[in-house]
Amino acid sequence: MIHPDTELRFVSPEIGHGVFATRRIPKGTITWGLCHLDHVLSPARRLELPPCYAGVISAFAYLTAQGDAVLCWDIGRYVNHSCSPSSLSLNDELDIAVRDILPGEQLTDDYGMLNLPHVLQCRCGAPGCRREVRADDHLRMGAEWEVQVREAFALASRVPQPVLPYLKNASQLLDMLEGRADVPSPLAYCVPPAAGVGPAPA
C-alpha cells in the first residue's frame, strides 16, 4: 500500500511514470508497506503463470530474500529508483522516508536493496549517480543505508503513519514503534537470489 498522499504522474518517455507526493510526507513516515492486496509470487507460482506475465513481473515486481516476487497492486509499483532516494527499505515489507518529501517531489527508492536478478542501467540523474544498480550494491552502500534507515525510524513514532492499518504485518511495525522489538538491519534482506530464481530482464 502506497502512502495515500501520492499520485501517479508521467516523468519522461525514457522513465515512464513515477509516484509523486501531493502533501509533505515527513521523514520517518512509512511510504509503502506490504498489504493484503499485494501479490506475493513464489518461484513455483511464477513458473505456473503463462509466459506473457514474465515482462510484467520483471518491470514491476521486486524480489525478497526468499526469492518471492512482490507485485504491488497499486501505484506503488511505479516508484522509481534514485541513487539519492527519498525512501529506503526498512525490510522487505516496508519503505521509510529518509528525509522530508515535499509536495510535488517524486518518491524514490534505491533498487540496490531489492535483490535485482540483473544489472540495471541507471538514469536517475542524481549527484553521484552510480550509473549501474547491482544486486551486490549493499556491499558498498550498506553502512550508509543502515544509518539513514535508523535515523529515519527514530522519528517514526512521532509522525503520522496512515499506511499502518493496511499492512499485512501491522503488528510487526507496531512492536518496533512501541519498543517491543528491535529494528532489523535492512541489510538482512539484501540477499541476491540464486541463479534462476528471479524474473528475467525485460
C-alpha positions, -999 to +999 in steps of 0.1 A: +000+000+000+015+033-011+012+064+011-022+080+004-008+115-002+006+104-036-004+104-072+009+089-105+025+113-130+043+109-163+080+116-159+096+111-194+095+088-224+127+071-211+115+066-175+077+064-179+056+072-148+065+079-112+049+084-079+047+120-065+038+134-032+007+156-031+014+167+005+045+169+027+055+134+039+078+138+069+110+119+075+102+087+094+069+080+076+063+046+061+058+054+025+049+019+013+041-013+031+031-048+020-007-051+023-033-078+018-039-068-018-003-071-029+007-102-048+035-124-034+045-148-061+068-177-051+092-191-077+069-221-082+039-199-087+057-178-113+065-209-133+028-217-134+019-184-150+017-180-188+050-166-203+033-133-211+034-124-174+072-125-173+076-090-186+051-075-161+069-092-132+103-081-145+092-045-149+072-040-117+080-066-091+108-068-066+124-099-050+125-108-014+155-126+002+134-158-001+131-153-039+094-144-039+084-117-063+062-090-048+039-072-073+022-041-058-015-038-066-015+000-066+007+028-079+035+016-056+047-004-085+057+028-102+081+040-075+114+047-094+150+042-085+173+070-074+209+069-062+198+096-038+164+082-028+137+098-007+128+064+008+147+032+017+136-003+025+133-009+063+129-046+054+114-064+025+079-053+035+083-016+044+098+015+029+105+046+051+110+082+042+147+090+049+141+128+045+111+150+042+093+145+009+078+178-003+047+183-023+054+177-060+086+156-052+089+121-066+090+092-042+121+071-050+138+040-036+172+025-041+167-006-062+201-019-049+181-030-019+156-051-039+177-082-048+180-074-085+185-105-107+203-084-133+223-052-136+201-021-141+214+008-161+206+039-140+192+072-155+183+088-122+204+119-127+212+123-090+245+138-080+269+108-075+247+085-097+262+050-097+253+045-134+246+009-127+224-007-099+235-042-089+225-069-065+257-065-046+254-028-041+247-035-004+284-045+000+293-009-009+263+011+002+250-010+031+265+010+060+252+043+046+217+028+040+216+015+076+225+048+091+198+066+070+171+040+079+179+040+116+179+078+118+145+079+100+130+052+121+140+071+153+113+096+142+087+071+131+067+071+164+064+110+162+049+113+127+015+101+113+016+066+098-015+064+076-003+032+059-002+013+092-038+000+092-034-016+058-002-035+065-002-073+062+021-075+092+010-044+111+018-059+144+055-062+134+057-024+128+037-016+160+061-037+180+091-018+166+073+016+171+065+008+207+099-007+215+088-043+219+110-054+190+143-042+176+145-025+143+162-051+120+191-042+098+178-036+063+209-055+051+195-087+064+170-085+034+196-077+008+204-112-004+209-117-042+187-145-054+202-178-066+205-182-103+172-188-120+151-175-091+144-140-103+124-127-133+143-123-165+154-088-176+128-070-197 
